[in-house]
């Protein structure tokens, strides 16, 4: 397993932007598909965006066209750029790593991920 440290959350007005970062420890970053989940109060933790070990990506319908996931292998870091934020985006965001031998696989369920960050709060005011 690897260790994940996510950061970059904060308070922003509707229409604003934030970039979340997740630093992954260890030298096997390229062996992991990466995902960003979020959990709002009283709701389940849902997948927001994910990227395979390669360039394949997945986005939840609610964030398509506004959020972008990317990874920097030199820095062992995955990012979530969030633009045009809405109050309904308010949640704790978690990065997660899924070790996989399948280069193009994008895990979509929480149990498929092996390691999790501690979470970072994103609050969007109206």
HELIX and SHEET records of a PDB file:
HELIX    1   1 UNK A   29  UNK A   31  5                                   3    
HELIX    2   2 UNK A   87  UNK A   89  5                                   3    
HELIX    3   3 UNK A  110  UNK A  112  5                                   3    
SHEET    1   A 4 UNK A   4  UNK A   7  0                                        
SHEET    2   A 4 UNK A  18  UNK A  24 -1                                        
SHEET    3   A 4 UNK A  77  UNK A  82 -1                                        
SHEET    4   A 4 UNK A  67  UNK A  72 -1                                        
SHEET    1   B 6 UNK A  10  UNK A  13  0                                        
SHEET    2   B 6 UNK A 120  UNK A 125  1                                        
SHEET    3   B 6 UNK A  91  UNK A  99 -1                                        
SHEET    4   B 6 UNK A  32  UNK A  39 -1                                        
SHEET    5   B 6 UNK A  46  UNK A  51 -1                                        
SHEET    6   B 6 UNK A  57  UNK A  59 -1                                        
SHEET    1   C 4 UNK A  10  UNK A  13  0                                        
SHEET    2   C 4 UNK A 120  UNK A 125  1                                        
SHEET    3   C 4 UNK A  91  UNK A  99 -1                                        
SHEET    4   C 4 UNK A 115  UNK A 116 -1                                        
END                                                                             
